[in-house]
Amino acid sequence: MPASRSHLSRAPQLHVYLYFVYPNLREPKQFWGTSDLPIIMEPQRELNRAMSQLSRILELSGNPIAVLENVEESEDIAVAPGAVWNLPEGTRAYLLDLLKGGGVKLHLDYVNLLYRIMHDVSESPRAAFGGTDRDLSGVALQVEMQSLVQKAQRKRLIRSIALRRRNDMVLRLLELQTGADFGGLRTDVVWAPLLPQDTLTLARTEQLLVNTQLHSRRTAMTGLGILNPDAELRRIAEESEKRKY
C-alpha cells in the first residue's frame, strides 16, 4: 500500500505587542519624562578632564624635563641614567619636579571632591559600590544607604503604577479574545528588599503583628519577601489537611 501522509493545519495565532510608555521623572506640560543622566553628565565631564590632567602630570614626572639656567645654547642634553653634562661657569641644571610641594595631592583632593559631587547628585552613596571603611549592618547600613533607598522607593512607586496599568491592558485583551471576565482580579506588585534583612528578627516582629491582629498573614509574608503569598497560603492549607489524615 502506498504510504499515506497526514496534513495537519494549525489555527492562526494572534500576536499582540503591548507598548506602555511611562515617564521616569515627570515634567509639567511635557509628554516625555526626564532621565537621571543629564544631572550627572557635567560632573562626569569634569572628572574626565581632571583625570586626564593628572595623568599628563604623572607622565611628565616619569619623563623629567631638564631645566638649564643662564645657558644660551645647548647640544646633546639628554636625561638618562649615568649621563654627564659639561656646564659653563655660572650656569645651573636641574630636573623639573612637577610633584614638588604636594601638587598631586591637590589634584587627588579635587578628584575625590568630584566623586563626592557625583555620589550626592546621583543619590548613590559610596557604600553602594562597596566603599565603606568599616563593616556596617542593620540600622547603620540603612542610614548609610538612605539616599539610595529613598530614590529606589520613588522609582518603585512609578513602576508599580506602570506595571498595574500594563497588567490591566493584558487582562482587557484577554477578555476581548476569550470572552472571560477578569474584572475581579487585582494586581499586586511585590518588590524584594533593598538591603540585607535580619530574617529571624523580622519574622518575630511579623508574628507579633499577626497575633495581635495588626495586619494579616498575607501582609506578613509579603514583608518577609515571599513573592506569591496566596500560593504559599494554599500550600500551607494543603499540608495542614494532610497532617489531619
C-alpha positions as CSV (number, residue, x, y, z in Angstrom):
1,M,0.0,0.0,0.0
2,P,1.3,3.4,-0.7
3,A,2.4,5.4,2.3
4,S,-0.2,7.9,3.4
5,R,0.7,11.4,4.6
6,S,-1.3,13.4,7.1
7,H,-1.6,17.1,6.8
8,L,-2.3,19.0,10.0
9,S,-3.3,22.6,10.0
10,R,-2.8,24.9,12.9
11,A,-5.2,27.5,13.9
12,P,-3.9,31.0,13.2
13,Q,-2.3,32.6,16.1
14,L,-2.7,36.2,17.1
15,H,0.4,38.0,18.2
16,V,-0.2,41.2,20.2
17,Y,2.6,43.5,21.2
18,L,2.0,45.9,24.0
19,Y,3.9,49.1,24.4
20,F,3.4,51.0,27.6
21,V,5.2,54.3,27.9
22,Y,5.7,55.8,31.4
23,P,7.9,58.7,32.4
24,N,11.0,58.4,34.6
25,L,10.6,61.8,36.1
26,R,7.6,63.9,35.1
27,E,7.9,67.5,33.8
28,P,4.9,69.9,33.8
29,K,3.1,70.0,30.4
30,Q,5.6,67.6,28.9
31,F,4.7,64.2,27.4
32,W,8.2,62.7,27.9
33,G,9.9,62.5,31.2
34,T,13.5,63.4,32.0
35,S,16.3,61.0,32.5
36,D,18.6,60.6,35.6
37,L,21.7,61.0,33.4
38,P,21.8,64.7,32.4
39,I,22.3,65.9,36.0
40,I,25.5,63.8,36.4
41,M,26.9,64.4,32.9
42,E,28.6,67.7,33.8
43,P,30.4,66.3,36.9
44,Q,31.4,63.3,34.8
45,R,33.0,65.5,32.1
46,E,34.8,67.5,34.8
47,L,36.0,64.2,36.3
48,N,37.3,63.1,32.9
49,R,39.2,66.4,32.5
50,A,40.7,66.2,36.0
51,M,41.8,62.6,35.5
52,S,43.4,63.5,32.1
53,Q,45.3,66.4,33.6
54,L,46.6,64.3,36.5
55,S,47.6,61.6,34.0
56,R,49.6,64.1,32.0
57,I,51.4,65.4,35.1
58,L,52.3,61.8,36.2
59,E,53.5,61.1,32.7
60,L,55.8,64.1,32.6
61,S,57.1,63.3,36.1
62,G,58.1,59.9,34.8
63,N,60.0,61.5,31.9
64,P,61.6,64.6,33.7
65,I,62.3,67.8,31.9
66,A,65.9,69.2,32.1
67,V,66.0,72.9,33.0
68,L,69.1,74.9,32.2
69,E,69.7,78.3,33.7
70,N,72.0,81.0,32.2
71,V,72.7,78.9,29.1
72,E,72.4,80.5,25.7
73,E,72.9,77.3,23.7
74,S,72.7,73.6,24.4
75,E,73.5,70.5,22.5
76,D,73.1,66.8,23.2
77,I,71.4,67.4,26.5
78,A,69.6,64.2,27.4
79,V,68.1,62.9,30.6
80,A,69.4,59.3,31.0
81,P,71.0,57.2,33.8
82,G,74.7,58.0,34.0
83,A,74.6,61.0,31.7
84,V,77.3,63.6,32.3
85,W,76.7,67.2,31.4
86,N,79.5,69.8,30.9
87,L,78.2,73.2,32.1
88,P,79.9,76.6,31.7
89,E,80.7,78.5,34.9
90,G,77.7,80.4,36.3
91,T,75.1,78.1,34.9
92,R,72.9,75.6,36.6
93,A,71.0,72.5,35.5
94,Y,68.2,70.6,37.3
95,L,65.2,68.4,36.6
96,L,61.8,70.0,36.8
97,D,59.8,68.3,39.6
98,L,56.1,68.7,38.9
99,L,55.2,66.8,42.1
100,K,57.1,69.2,44.4
101,G,55.0,70.9,47.1
102,G,52.2,68.4,47.2
103,G,50.8,69.3,43.8
104,V,49.5,65.8,43.1
105,K,47.6,65.8,46.4
106,L,45.7,68.9,45.3
107,H,44.7,67.1,42.2
108,L,43.7,64.0,44.1
109,D,41.6,66.0,46.5
110,Y,39.8,67.6,43.6
111,V,39.1,64.2,42.0
112,N,37.7,63.0,45.3
113,L,35.6,66.1,45.6
114,L,34.2,65.4,42.1
115,Y,33.4,61.8,43.1
116,R,31.5,63.1,46.1
117,I,29.6,65.5,43.9
118,M,28.6,62.7,41.6
119,H,27.5,60.5,44.5
120,D,25.5,63.3,46.1
121,V,23.8,64.4,42.8
122,S,23.0,60.8,41.7
123,E,21.8,59.9,45.3
124,S,24.1,56.8,45.2
125,P,26.5,56.8,48.2
126,R,29.9,55.3,48.0
127,A,28.7,52.5,50.2
128,A,26.5,51.3,47.4
129,F,29.8,50.4,45.5
130,G,31.4,48.6,48.5
131,G,33.3,51.7,49.5
132,T,32.7,51.5,53.3
133,D,35.7,51.8,55.6
134,R,34.0,49.7,58.2
135,D,31.6,46.8,58.5
136,L,28.0,48.0,58.6
137,S,24.9,46.1,59.3
138,G,21.3,46.7,60.2
139,V,20.3,50.2,61.0
140,A,23.8,51.6,60.4
141,L,23.8,50.3,56.8
142,Q,20.3,51.6,56.2
143,V,21.3,55.1,57.4
144,E,24.4,54.9,55.1
145,M,22.3,53.9,52.1
146,Q,19.3,56.1,53.0
147,S,19.6,58.4,49.9
148,L,19.7,55.4,47.5
149,V,16.8,53.6,49.3
150,Q,14.6,56.7,49.0
151,K,15.5,57.0,45.3
152,A,14.7,53.3,44.7
153,Q,11.4,53.7,46.6
154,R,10.4,56.6,44.3
155,K,11.3,54.6,41.3
156,R,9.2,51.7,42.6
157,L,6.2,53.9,43.1
158,I,6.4,54.9,39.4
159,R,7.0,51.4,38.1
160,S,4.3,49.9,40.3
161,I,1.7,52.1,38.7
162,A,3.0,51.3,35.3
163,L,3.1,47.6,35.9
164,R,-0.5,47.6,37.2
165,R,-1.7,49.5,34.1
166,R,0.1,47.2,31.8
167,N,-1.5,44.2,33.5
168,D,-4.9,45.8,33.2
169,M,-4.3,46.2,29.5
170,V,-3.3,42.5,29.2
171,L,-6.5,41.4,31.0
172,R,-8.7,43.6,28.9
173,L,-7.2,42.0,25.7
174,L,-7.8,38.6,27.2
175,E,-11.4,39.5,27.8
176,L,-11.8,40.6,24.2
177,Q,-10.2,37.4,22.8
178,T,-11.7,34.8,25.2
179,G,-14.9,36.4,26.5
180,A,-13.8,35.7,30.1
181,D,-14.4,38.2,32.9
182,F,-11.3,39.3,34.8
183,G,-12.9,42.3,36.4
184,G,-12.5,40.9,39.9
185,L,-8.7,40.5,39.6
186,R,-6.3,42.9,41.3
187,T,-2.6,43.2,40.6
188,D,-0.2,43.4,43.5
189,V,3.4,44.4,42.8
190,V,5.8,42.9,45.4
191,W,9.3,44.2,45.5
192,A,12.3,42.4,47.0
193,P,14.0,44.1,50.0
194,L,16.7,46.6,49.0
195,L,19.1,45.9,51.9
196,P,20.0,42.6,53.7
197,Q,17.4,41.7,56.2
198,D,17.7,40.1,59.7
199,T,15.1,37.4,58.8
200,L,14.9,36.0,62.3
201,T,14.1,39.3,63.9
202,L,11.8,40.3,61.1
203,A,9.9,37.0,61.4
204,R,9.4,37.5,65.2
205,T,8.1,41.0,64.6
206,E,5.7,39.8,61.9
207,Q,4.5,37.0,64.2
208,L,3.7,39.5,66.9
209,L,1.8,41.8,64.5
210,V,-0.2,38.9,63.2
211,N,-1.0,37.5,66.7
212,T,-2.2,41.0,67.8
213,Q,-4.3,41.3,64.6
214,L,-2.5,44.5,63.5
215,H,-2.1,43.1,60.0
216,S,-2.8,39.9,58.0
217,R,-0.7,36.9,57.3
218,R,-0.5,37.8,53.7
219,T,1.0,41.2,54.6
220,A,3.5,39.5,56.9
221,M,4.5,37.1,54.2
222,T,5.0,40.0,51.8
223,G,7.2,41.7,54.3
224,L,9.3,38.6,54.6
225,G,9.9,38.6,50.8
226,I,7.5,35.9,49.7
227,L,6.5,36.9,46.2
228,N,3.3,34.9,46.0
229,P,1.6,34.8,49.4
230,D,-1.7,33.4,48.1
231,A,0.0,30.3,46.6
232,E,2.1,29.9,49.8
233,L,-1.1,30.0,52.0
234,R,-2.7,27.4,49.8
235,R,0.3,25.1,50.2
236,I,0.2,25.6,54.0
237,A,-3.5,24.7,54.0
238,E,-2.9,21.6,51.9
239,E,-0.1,20.5,54.3
240,S,-2.4,21.1,57.3
241,E,-5.1,18.9,55.7
242,K,-2.6,16.1,55.0
243,R,-1.5,16.1,58.7
244,K,-5.1,15.5,59.8
245,Y,-5.1,12.2,58.0
